[in-house]
Amino acid sequence: MGKRKVRNAKKTANRRFNPVKAKLESINECFDQLRYGLPANREEYIEADRITHSYVKSCFLMIIQRAVDINNVIIEFSGQTPPQQKHQSFRALYQNGAIDQETLDFFIKALDFYEKIANPYQELALSELYDAALQLLRYGEAYAHQLENFFVNHSP
């Protein structure tokens, strides 16, 4: 009898596990990390040490990658195959009404920054990265809220 209760408890827990919700919690932690590590103003960021610059870059990359992961999970749950290109995953969410045009436009631009950060041979000015990181906090949190609202409005 004891084993049966454990097995049923695991099944119930697995049914309640929502991978999108878990990923949204993870991206929110990344927002907190970026907010904590980003200096108060652009000049302070530019004058900061390499560790601060690397930290902000890492946070930026993590947030974008987590957003793409979230997009792909949502796309898979809708019965479609996730696209190969990151920007197409944001377009798919926009087309399904999960995110708005302004959020889509930002993430399309943010993917350019993502590529520049990930490719060490492309230059990205520190001032540009600082501005993009600030915008990522704003639009990234809007993205997370829009997805939460989307699921509230579209849940059975």
Legacy VTK file of the C-alpha trace (Angstrom):
# vtk DataFile Version 3.0
C-alpha trace
ASCII
DATASET POLYDATA
POINTS 156 float
0.000 0.000 0.000
2.786 2.447 0.871
4.372 2.115 -2.548
1.112 2.799 -4.274
0.637 6.059 -2.383
4.146 7.183 -3.270
3.648 6.323 -6.919
0.320 8.188 -7.003
1.899 11.176 -5.266
4.636 11.257 -7.913
2.098 11.094 -10.731
0.118 13.932 -9.184
3.271 16.011 -8.739
4.286 15.357 -12.360
0.865 16.424 -13.618
1.106 19.628 -11.641
4.625 20.371 -12.872
4.416 23.052 -15.498
7.681 23.409 -17.454
6.757 26.888 -18.689
6.061 28.054 -15.148
9.372 26.561 -13.971
11.223 28.259 -16.832
9.503 31.575 -16.077
10.668 31.291 -12.474
14.174 30.650 -13.764
14.118 33.656 -16.099
12.836 35.831 -13.251
15.876 34.781 -11.213
18.048 35.889 -14.130
16.291 39.275 -14.157
17.106 39.626 -10.459
20.745 38.740 -11.124
21.013 41.269 -13.937
19.288 43.958 -11.880
21.708 43.271 -9.007
24.840 43.274 -11.173
24.051 46.191 -13.466
25.545 49.475 -12.240
23.184 52.378 -11.623
24.199 54.339 -14.713
25.967 53.959 -18.050
29.148 55.806 -17.005
29.546 53.620 -13.940
29.145 50.535 -16.133
31.672 51.740 -18.712
34.233 52.442 -15.976
33.565 49.113 -14.226
35.991 46.194 -14.315
35.973 43.273 -16.760
34.216 41.062 -14.239
31.216 43.401 -14.161
31.157 43.568 -17.967
31.367 39.777 -18.221
28.681 39.344 -15.583
26.235 41.582 -17.469
27.036 39.805 -20.739
26.426 36.418 -19.123
23.117 37.539 -17.649
22.055 38.920 -21.028
22.895 35.641 -22.772
21.133 33.555 -20.099
17.938 35.595 -20.283
17.749 35.434 -24.067
18.460 31.696 -24.102
15.865 31.034 -21.402
13.292 33.055 -23.358
14.010 30.991 -26.475
13.688 27.798 -24.394
10.329 28.993 -23.050
9.182 29.835 -26.572
10.142 26.379 -27.811
8.293 24.622 -24.984
5.159 26.635 -25.753
5.500 25.881 -29.462
5.958 22.160 -28.751
2.900 22.108 -26.476
0.877 23.627 -29.299
1.788 20.599 -31.417
4.288 22.358 -33.655
7.983 21.820 -34.172
10.148 24.597 -32.710
11.905 26.624 -35.393
15.635 26.404 -35.988
16.139 30.160 -35.751
15.689 31.938 -32.440
13.852 34.941 -33.861
11.212 32.660 -35.405
10.289 31.378 -31.943
9.403 34.932 -30.879
7.438 35.453 -34.096
5.472 32.261 -33.399
4.509 33.499 -29.933
3.466 36.853 -31.377
1.336 35.133 -34.036
-0.377 33.093 -31.304
-1.139 36.249 -29.309
1.166 35.392 -26.413
3.341 38.513 -26.762
2.688 41.934 -28.232
4.356 43.670 -31.194
6.559 45.904 -29.033
7.941 42.903 -27.132
8.523 41.015 -30.376
10.360 43.993 -31.883
12.603 44.302 -28.845
13.550 40.622 -28.812
14.350 40.667 -32.516
16.821 43.518 -31.794
18.057 41.774 -28.633
18.954 38.703 -30.680
21.396 40.864 -32.646
23.070 41.823 -29.358
23.014 38.162 -28.329
24.924 37.232 -31.478
27.452 40.027 -30.968
28.070 38.970 -27.358
28.333 35.293 -28.267
30.713 36.008 -31.156
33.941 37.421 -29.724
34.981 38.798 -33.105
32.098 41.253 -33.279
32.396 44.529 -31.447
29.733 45.762 -29.103
30.290 49.071 -27.361
29.880 48.984 -23.591
27.362 51.819 -23.780
25.259 49.796 -26.238
25.361 46.750 -24.000
24.365 48.785 -20.965
21.374 50.273 -22.801
20.380 46.862 -24.172
20.611 45.316 -20.685
18.337 48.008 -19.262
15.856 47.410 -22.053
16.110 43.663 -21.508
14.984 44.146 -17.932
12.012 46.197 -19.076
10.927 44.096 -22.048
11.978 40.797 -20.533
9.773 41.324 -17.525
6.949 42.440 -19.837
7.496 39.219 -21.831
7.216 37.119 -18.670
4.035 38.940 -17.571
2.494 38.588 -21.012
3.123 34.843 -20.997
1.694 34.482 -17.504
-1.426 36.377 -18.611
-1.631 34.329 -21.806
-1.771 31.104 -19.811
-4.295 32.483 -17.348
-6.547 33.561 -20.212
-6.084 30.333 -22.218
-6.167 27.689 -19.490
-9.036 25.196 -19.497
LINES 1 157
156 0 1 2 3 4 5 6 7 8 9 10 11 12 13 14 15 16 17 18 19 20 21 22 23 24 25 26 27 28 29 30 31 32 33 34 35 36 37 38 39 40 41 42 43 44 45 46 47 48 49 50 51 52 53 54 55 56 57 58 59 60 61 62 63 64 65 66 67 68 69 70 71 72 73 74 75 76 77 78 79 80 81 82 83 84 85 86 87 88 89 90 91 92 93 94 95 96 97 98 99 100 101 102 103 104 105 106 107 108 109 110 111 112 113 114 115 116 117 118 119 120 121 122 123 124 125 126 127 128 129 130 131 132 133 134 135 136 137 138 139 140 141 142 143 144 145 146 147 148 149 150 151 152 153 154 155
